[in-house]
Amino acid sequence: MRTRLAIKLHGILERLFPERRLFLRSDTDTRFIRLKSSTQAMAFGGASLVVAWTIIATAVLLMDSIGSGNFREQAKRDLETYQLRLNILSNERDARAAEAIAAHERFNSALEQVSVMQSKLLDADTRMAELETGLEAVQLKLRNAIREREDVRTELATLRDELENGDTLLASAGAVDTTTLDFLSSALARTAEERDQVVADAQDALIRADEMATEIRLMQEKNDTIFRQLEEAMTVSVKPLDKMFEAAGMNPDTILNQVRRGYSGQGGPLMPLTFSTRGEEPSEDVLRANRILNQMDRLNLYRIAAEKAPFAMPLKDSFRFTSGFGYRWGRLHAGTDFAAAHGTPIYSTADGVVTFAGWQSGYGRLVKIQHEFGIETRYAHNSKLYVKKGQRVSRGDRIAAMGNTGRSTGTHLHYEVRVGGKPVNPMIYIKAANDVF
């Protein structure tokens, strides 16, 4: 069977590639080379393979060239779109920063006005108390004068009755009675003058009390306007920060309590206002002022906490996102990738301490920073490192330059955020801060 198949195959080759002879003639000799059918078939097959490989390679190169051109154009368009979006976000951030600075200046000015108004209100309360005390003294003096006048009138009436009933006594002591009557008349006149003066003083005191009451009412209305403005400013300033920490999965009260326990800066927490030294209940104005001070204290603690959590971007130059957080081909990509030019500066996203700065397999040149609240950030594939282990860094400090070290397919930054050792999506923090910073 095999012999028959071989004979048949040889016959086919003989028909397709008949045996040929190549003659080589020289001056003295003639030689020939016999080309068998199998040799010709092998040569034809080899030539066909070379031609086919050339055609396929040319087509692949051509398609790759066309695809690369389209990819570059698409990448260029994506980069332009992203840069435009980044510029818009930057302008919005600058506008919000300017609004925040203006609001802070208005807040400081309003706080000074509150302090002045509170001082005036305290002085007005003191003056009102003094006026009330003086008015009580005037009223007491007026009552005494009226009582003395009535006593004198009663005594005078008694003496007149005695004079009318005792003519003999009047004749024998006429001079004495005349002197007594003159004295009593003079006393009555002085008493009447004192009474009129006391009445006039009391009326002046009442007028001044009305004026003081009007002034106090106007001051209270002005204070109420200032308080409303401050309360609105605090609401506008604090609520976005509450939402930012909540969006990042961080309990605001827990974070603020932790910051308050570890606070070591100047000034310390704002203390509540106290105006009374007599054990009285605080007034409504004092309560409102204390509520505003509590909000100011919360705002100050939020400012400190925001510096300690990774809400900032690790890059300040233009870049493009190349890969996000999540599973790829069954494996977790534990961070976010940012692509930019080789050597682009990389910045710390929060205050912290460098726990690692060197080469680590897969990451290449790597920087690890430990922050508050159990948060760690990682910056991988760097070309240069500008920090060392144990160094304390602040938010916005330059720590490395972008590179392509380790397992990397191109120049980019691999940025990770880990909470309690577990990786979380860094964009949670970045997006949470977009509406605030």
Contacts in CASP RR format, 6 or more apart in sequence:
PFRMAT RR
TARGET T0000
AUTHOR 0000-0000-0000
METHOD contacts of the structure
MODEL  1
MRTRLAIKLHGILERLFPERRLFLRSDTDTRFIRLKSSTQAMAFGGASLV
VAWTIIATAVLLMDSIGSGNFREQAKRDLETYQLRLNILSNERDARAAEA
IAAHERFNSALEQVSVMQSKLLDADTRMAELETGLEAVQLKLRNAIRERE
DVRTELATLRDELENGDTLLASAGAVDTTTLDFLSSALARTAEERDQVVA
DAQDALIRADEMATEIRLMQEKNDTIFRQLEEAMTVSVKPLDKMFEAAGM
NPDTILNQVRRGYSGQGGPLMPLTFSTRGEEPSEDVLRANRILNQMDRLN
LYRIAAEKAPFAMPLKDSFRFTSGFGYRWGRLHAGTDFAAAHGTPIYSTA
DGVVTFAGWQSGYGRLVKIQHEFGIETRYAHNSKLYVKKGQRVSRGDRIA
AMGNTGRSTGTHLHYEVRVGGKPVNPMIYIKAANDVF
10 37 0 8 1.000
11 37 0 8 1.000
13 37 0 8 1.000
13 38 0 8 1.000
13 40 0 8 1.000
13 41 0 8 1.000
14 37 0 8 1.000
16 37 0 8 1.000
16 41 0 8 1.000
17 37 0 8 1.000
17 40 0 8 1.000
17 41 0 8 1.000
17 44 0 8 1.000
18 37 0 8 1.000
19 34 0 8 1.000
19 35 0 8 1.000
19 36 0 8 1.000
19 37 0 8 1.000
20 34 0 8 1.000
20 35 0 8 1.000
20 40 0 8 1.000
21 32 0 8 1.000
21 33 0 8 1.000
21 34 0 8 1.000
21 35 0 8 1.000
22 32 0 8 1.000
22 33 0 8 1.000
22 35 0 8 1.000
23 30 0 8 1.000
23 31 0 8 1.000
23 32 0 8 1.000
24 30 0 8 1.000
24 31 0 8 1.000
24 32 0 8 1.000
24 33 0 8 1.000
25 31 0 8 1.000
78 320 0 8 1.000
79 318 0 8 1.000
79 320 0 8 1.000
82 318 0 8 1.000
82 319 0 8 1.000
82 320 0 8 1.000
82 321 0 8 1.000
83 318 0 8 1.000
86 318 0 8 1.000
89 434 0 8 1.000
93 434 0 8 1.000
93 437 0 8 1.000
96 436 0 8 1.000
96 437 0 8 1.000
97 437 0 8 1.000
100 237 0 8 1.000
103 233 0 8 1.000
103 236 0 8 1.000
103 237 0 8 1.000
106 229 0 8 1.000
106 233 0 8 1.000
107 230 0 8 1.000
107 233 0 8 1.000
107 234 0 8 1.000
107 237 0 8 1.000
110 226 0 8 1.000
110 229 0 8 1.000
110 230 0 8 1.000
110 233 0 8 1.000
111 230 0 8 1.000
111 296 0 8 1.000
113 226 0 8 1.000
114 223 0 8 1.000
114 226 0 8 1.000
114 227 0 8 1.000
114 230 0 8 1.000
114 289 0 8 1.000
114 292 0 8 1.000
117 219 0 8 1.000
117 222 0 8 1.000
117 223 0 8 1.000
117 226 0 8 1.000
118 223 0 8 1.000
118 273 0 8 1.000
118 275 0 8 1.000
118 285 0 8 1.000
118 289 0 8 1.000
120 219 0 8 1.000
121 216 0 8 1.000
121 219 0 8 1.000
121 220 0 8 1.000
121 223 0 8 1.000
121 285 0 8 1.000
122 275 0 8 1.000
124 212 0 8 1.000
124 215 0 8 1.000
124 216 0 8 1.000
124 219 0 8 1.000
125 216 0 8 1.000
127 212 0 8 1.000
128 209 0 8 1.000
128 212 0 8 1.000
128 213 0 8 1.000
128 216 0 8 1.000
131 205 0 8 1.000
131 208 0 8 1.000
131 209 0 8 1.000
131 212 0 8 1.000
132 209 0 8 1.000
134 205 0 8 1.000
135 202 0 8 1.000
135 205 0 8 1.000
135 206 0 8 1.000
135 209 0 8 1.000
138 198 0 8 1.000
138 201 0 8 1.000
138 202 0 8 1.000
138 205 0 8 1.000
139 202 0 8 1.000
141 198 0 8 1.000
142 195 0 8 1.000
142 198 0 8 1.000
142 199 0 8 1.000
142 202 0 8 1.000
145 191 0 8 1.000
145 194 0 8 1.000
145 195 0 8 1.000
145 198 0 8 1.000
146 195 0 8 1.000
148 191 0 8 1.000
149 188 0 8 1.000
149 191 0 8 1.000
149 192 0 8 1.000
149 195 0 8 1.000
152 184 0 8 1.000
152 187 0 8 1.000
152 188 0 8 1.000
152 191 0 8 1.000
153 188 0 8 1.000
155 184 0 8 1.000
156 184 0 8 1.000
156 188 0 8 1.000
159 177 0 8 1.000
159 180 0 8 1.000
159 181 0 8 1.000
159 184 0 8 1.000
162 169 0 8 1.000
163 169 0 8 1.000
163 170 0 8 1.000
163 177 0 8 1.000
170 177 0 8 1.000
220 285 0 8 1.000
223 285 0 8 1.000
227 285 0 8 1.000
227 288 0 8 1.000
227 289 0 8 1.000
227 292 0 8 1.000
230 292 0 8 1.000
231 288 0 8 1.000
231 291 0 8 1.000
231 292 0 8 1.000
231 295 0 8 1.000
234 292 0 8 1.000
234 295 0 8 1.000
234 296 0 8 1.000
234 299 0 8 1.000
237 295 0 8 1.000
237 299 0 8 1.000
238 295 0 8 1.000
238 298 0 8 1.000
238 299 0 8 1.000
238 302 0 8 1.000
240 435 0 8 1.000
240 436 0 8 1.000
241 252 0 8 1.000
241 299 0 8 1.000
241 302 0 8 1.000
241 306 0 8 1.000
241 436 0 8 1.000
242 252 0 8 1.000
243 432 0 8 1.000
243 435 0 8 1.000
244 306 0 8 1.000
244 311 0 8 1.000
244 432 0 8 1.000
244 433 0 8 1.000
244 435 0 8 1.000
244 436 0 8 1.000
245 251 0 8 1.000
245 252 0 8 1.000
245 255 0 8 1.000
245 302 0 8 1.000
245 305 0 8 1.000
245 309 0 8 1.000
245 432 0 8 1.000
246 252 0 8 1.000
247 428 0 8 1.000
247 431 0 8 1.000
247 432 0 8 1.000
248 309 0 8 1.000
248 311 0 8 1.000
248 428 0 8 1.000
248 429 0 8 1.000
248 432 0 8 1.000
249 428 0 8 1.000
250 309 0 8 1.000
250 373 0 8 1.000
252 302 0 8 1.000
255 305 0 8 1.000
255 309 0 8 1.000
255 373 0 8 1.000
256 298 0 8 1.000
256 301 0 8 1.000
256 302 0 8 1.000
256 305 0 8 1.000
258 372 0 8 1.000
258 373 0 8 1.000
259 301 0 8 1.000
259 304 0 8 1.000
259 305 0 8 1.000
259 308 0 8 1.000
259 372 0 8 1.000
260 269 0 8 1.000
260 301 0 8 1.000
263 269 0 8 1.000
263 301 0 8 1.000
263 304 0 8 1.000
269 297 0 8 1.000
269 300 0 8 1.000
269 301 0 8 1.000
270 293 0 8 1.000
270 294 0 8 1.000
270 296 0 8 1.000
270 297 0 8 1.000
270 300 0 8 1.000
271 293 0 8 1.000
272 290 0 8 1.000
272 293 0 8 1.000
272 294 0 8 1.000
273 282 0 8 1.000
273 286 0 8 1.000
273 289 0 8 1.000
273 290 0 8 1.000
273 293 0 8 1.000
274 282 0 8 1.000
274 286 0 8 1.000
275 282 0 8 1.000
275 283 0 8 1.000
275 286 0 8 1.000
276 282 0 8 1.000
282 290 0 8 1.000
305 372 0 8 1.000
306 433 0 8 1.000
306 436 0 8 1.000
306 437 0 8 1.000
307 350 0 8 1.000
307 351 0 8 1.000
307 394 0 8 1.000
307 395 0 8 1.000
308 350 0 8 1.000
308 351 0 8 1.000
308 352 0 8 1.000
308 371 0 8 1.000
308 372 0 8 1.000
308 373 0 8 1.000
309 350 0 8 1.000
309 371 0 8 1.000
309 372 0 8 1.000
309 373 0 8 1.000
309 375 0 8 1.000
309 429 0 8 1.000
310 349 0 8 1.000
310 350 0 8 1.000
310 371 0 8 1.000
310 375 0 8 1.000
310 377 0 8 1.000
310 417 0 8 1.000
310 426 0 8 1.000
310 429 0 8 1.000
311 349 0 8 1.000
311 350 0 8 1.000
311 429 0 8 1.000
311 430 0 8 1.000
311 432 0 8 1.000
311 433 0 8 1.000
311 436 0 8 1.000
311 437 0 8 1.000
312 347 0 8 1.000
312 348 0 8 1.000
312 349 0 8 1.000
312 350 0 8 1.000
312 395 0 8 1.000
312 396 0 8 1.000
312 430 0 8 1.000
312 433 0 8 1.000
312 437 0 8 1.000
313 347 0 8 1.000
313 349 0 8 1.000
313 430 0 8 1.000
314 338 0 8 1.000
314 346 0 8 1.000
314 347 0 8 1.000
314 348 0 8 1.000
314 349 0 8 1.000
314 377 0 8 1.000
314 379 0 8 1.000
314 413 0 8 1.000
314 415 0 8 1.000
315 338 0 8 1.000
315 340 0 8 1.000
315 344 0 8 1.000
315 345 0 8 1.000
315 346 0 8 1.000
315 347 0 8 1.000
315 413 0 8 1.000
316 345 0 8 1.000
316 347 0 8 1.000
317 340 0 8 1.000
317 341 0 8 1.000
317 344 0 8 1.000
317 345 0 8 1.000
318 340 0 8 1.000
319 338 0 8 1.000
319 339 0 8 1.000
319 340 0 8 1.000
319 344 0 8 1.000
320 338 0 8 1.000
320 339 0 8 1.000
320 340 0 8 1.000
321 336 0 8 1.000
321 337 0 8 1.000
321 338 0 8 1.000
321 339 0 8 1.000
322 337 0 8 1.000
322 338 0 8 1.000
322 339 0 8 1.000
322 412 0 8 1.000
323 333 0 8 1.000
323 336 0 8 1.000
323 337 0 8 1.000
324 333 0 8 1.000
324 335 0 8 1.000
324 336 0 8 1.000
324 337 0 8 1.000
324 425 0 8 1.000
324 427 0 8 1.000
325 333 0 8 1.000
325 334 0 8 1.000
325 335 0 8 1.000
325 336 0 8 1.000
325 423 0 8 1.000
325 424 0 8 1.000
325 425 0 8 1.000
325 426 0 8 1.000
325 427 0 8 1.000
326 332 0 8 1.000
326 333 0 8 1.000
326 334 0 8 1.000
326 335 0 8 1.000
326 425 0 8 1.000
327 333 0 8 1.000
332 423 0 8 1.000
334 416 0 8 1.000
334 418 0 8 1.000
334 423 0 8 1.000
335 414 0 8 1.000
335 415 0 8 1.000
335 416 0 8 1.000
335 417 0 8 1.000
335 423 0 8 1.000
335 425 0 8 1.000
335 426 0 8 1.000
336 414 0 8 1.000
336 415 0 8 1.000
336 425 0 8 1.000
336 426 0 8 1.000
336 427 0 8 1.000
337 412 0 8 1.000
337 413 0 8 1.000
337 414 0 8 1.000
337 415 0 8 1.000
338 412 0 8 1.000
338 413 0 8 1.000
338 415 0 8 1.000
339 410 0 8 1.000
339 411 0 8 1.000
339 412 0 8 1.000
339 413 0 8 1.000
340 402 0 8 1.000
340 411 0 8 1.000
340 412 0 8 1.000
340 413 0 8 1.000
341 402 0 8 1.000
341 411 0 8 1.000
342 383 0 8 1.000
342 402 0 8 1.000
342 403 0 8 1.000
342 404 0 8 1.000
342 411 0 8 1.000
343 383 0 8 1.000
343 384 0 8 1.000
343 401 0 8 1.000
343 402 0 8 1.000
343 403 0 8 1.000
343 411 0 8 1.000
344 401 0 8 1.000
344 402 0 8 1.000
344 413 0 8 1.000
345 398 0 8 1.000
345 400 0 8 1.000
345 401 0 8 1.000
345 402 0 8 1.000
346 367 0 8 1.000
346 379 0 8 1.000
346 382 0 8 1.000
346 398 0 8 1.000
346 399 0 8 1.000
346 400 0 8 1.000
346 401 0 8 1.000
346 402 0 8 1.000
346 413 0 8 1.000
347 396 0 8 1.000
347 397 0 8 1.000
347 398 0 8 1.000
347 399 0 8 1.000
348 369 0 8 1.000
348 377 0 8 1.000
348 393 0 8 1.000
348 394 0 8 1.000
348 395 0 8 1.000
348 396 0 8 1.000
348 397 0 8 1.000
348 399 0 8 1.000
349 377 0 8 1.000
349 395 0 8 1.000
349 396 0 8 1.000
349 429 0 8 1.000
350 369 0 8 1.000
350 371 0 8 1.000
350 372 0 8 1.000
350 375 0 8 1.000
350 377 0 8 1.000
350 395 0 8 1.000
351 371 0 8 1.000
351 372 0 8 1.000
351 392 0 8 1.000
351 393 0 8 1.000
351 394 0 8 1.000
351 395 0 8 1.000
352 369 0 8 1.000
352 370 0 8 1.000
352 371 0 8 1.000
352 372 0 8 1.000
352 392 0 8 1.000
352 393 0 8 1.000
352 394 0 8 1.000
353 369 0 8 1.000
353 370 0 8 1.000
353 390 0 8 1.000
353 391 0 8 1.000
353 392 0 8 1.000
353 393 0 8 1.000
354 367 0 8 1.000
354 368 0 8 1.000
354 369 0 8 1.000
354 387 0 8 1.000
354 388 0 8 1.000
354 389 0 8 1.000
354 390 0 8 1.000
354 391 0 8 1.000
354 392 0 8 1.000
354 393 0 8 1.000
354 399 0 8 1.000
355 368 0 8 1.000
355 369 0 8 1.000
355 370 0 8 1.000
355 376 0 8 1.000
355 389 0 8 1.000
355 390 0 8 1.000
356 366 0 8 1.000
356 367 0 8 1.000
356 368 0 8 1.000
356 389 0 8 1.000
357 366 0 8 1.000
357 367 0 8 1.000
357 368 0 8 1.000
357 385 0 8 1.000
357 387 0 8 1.000
357 388 0 8 1.000
357 389 0 8 1.000
357 391 0 8 1.000
358 365 0 8 1.000
358 366 0 8 1.000
358 367 0 8 1.000
358 385 0 8 1.000
359 365 0 8 1.000
359 366 0 8 1.000
359 405 0 8 1.000
360 366 0 8 1.000
360 380 0 8 1.000
361 406 0 8 1.000
362 380 0 8 1.000
362 406 0 8 1.000
362 407 0 8 1.000
363 378 0 8 1.000
363 380 0 8 1.000
363 381 0 8 1.000
363 406 0 8 1.000
363 414 0 8 1.000
364 380 0 8 1.000
364 381 0 8 1.000
364 382 0 8 1.000
364 405 0 8 1.000
364 406 0 8 1.000
364 407 0 8 1.000
364 408 0 8 1.000
365 380 0 8 1.000
365 381 0 8 1.000
365 382 0 8 1.000
365 383 0 8 1.000
365 384 0 8 1.000
365 385 0 8 1.000
365 400 0 8 1.000
365 403 0 8 1.000
365 405 0 8 1.000
365 406 0 8 1.000
366 378 0 8 1.000
366 379 0 8 1.000
366 380 0 8 1.000
366 382 0 8 1.000
367 378 0 8 1.000
367 379 0 8 1.000
367 382 0 8 1.000
367 385 0 8 1.000
367 387 0 8 1.000
367 399 0 8 1.000
367 400 0 8 1.000
368 376 0 8 1.000
368 377 0 8 1.000
368 378 0 8 1.000
369 376 0 8 1.000
369 377 0 8 1.000
369 378 0 8 1.000
369 379 0 8 1.000
369 393 0 8 1.000
369 399 0 8 1.000
370 376 0 8 1.000
371 377 0 8 1.000
373 419 0 8 1.000
374 419 0 8 1.000
374 420 0 8 1.000
375 417 0 8 1.000
375 418 0 8 1.000
375 419 0 8 1.000
375 420 0 8 1.000
376 417 0 8 1.000
376 418 0 8 1.000
376 419 0 8 1.000
376 420 0 8 1.000
376 421 0 8 1.000
377 415 0 8 1.000
377 416 0 8 1.000
377 417 0 8 1.000
377 418 0 8 1.000
377 426 0 8 1.000
378 414 0 8 1.000
378 415 0 8 1.000
378 416 0 8 1.000
378 417 0 8 1.000
378 418 0 8 1.000
379 399 0 8 1.000
379 400 0 8 1.000
379 413 0 8 1.000
379 414 0 8 1.000
379 415 0 8 1.000
380 406 0 8 1.000
380 413 0 8 1.000
380 414 0 8 1.000
380 415 0 8 1.000
380 416 0 8 1.000
381 402 0 8 1.000
381 403 0 8 1.000
381 404 0 8 1.000
381 405 0 8 1.000
381 406 0 8 1.000
381 408 0 8 1.000
381 411 0 8 1.000
381 412 0 8 1.000
381 413 0 8 1.000
381 414 0 8 1.000
382 400 0 8 1.000
382 401 0 8 1.000
382 402 0 8 1.000
382 403 0 8 1.000
382 405 0 8 1.000
382 413 0 8 1.000
383 400 0 8 1.000
383 401 0 8 1.000
383 402 0 8 1.000
383 403 0 8 1.000
383 404 0 8 1.000
383 405 0 8 1.000
384 400 0 8 1.000
384 401 0 8 1.000
385 399 0 8 1.000
385 400 0 8 1.000
386 398 0 8 1.000
386 399 0 8 1.000
386 400 0 8 1.000
386 401 0 8 1.000
387 393 0 8 1.000
387 397 0 8 1.000
387 399 0 8 1.000
387 400 0 8 1.000
393 399 0 8 1.000
402 411 0 8 1.000
402 412 0 8 1.000
402 413 0 8 1.000
403 411 0 8 1.000
403 412 0 8 1.000
403 413 0 8 1.000
404 410 0 8 1.000
404 411 0 8 1.000
404 412 0 8 1.000
408 414 0 8 1.000
415 426 0 8 1.000
416 423 0 8 1.000
416 426 0 8 1.000
417 423 0 8 1.000
417 424 0 8 1.000
417 425 0 8 1.000
417 426 0 8 1.000
417 428 0 8 1.000
417 429 0 8 1.000
418 424 0 8 1.000
END
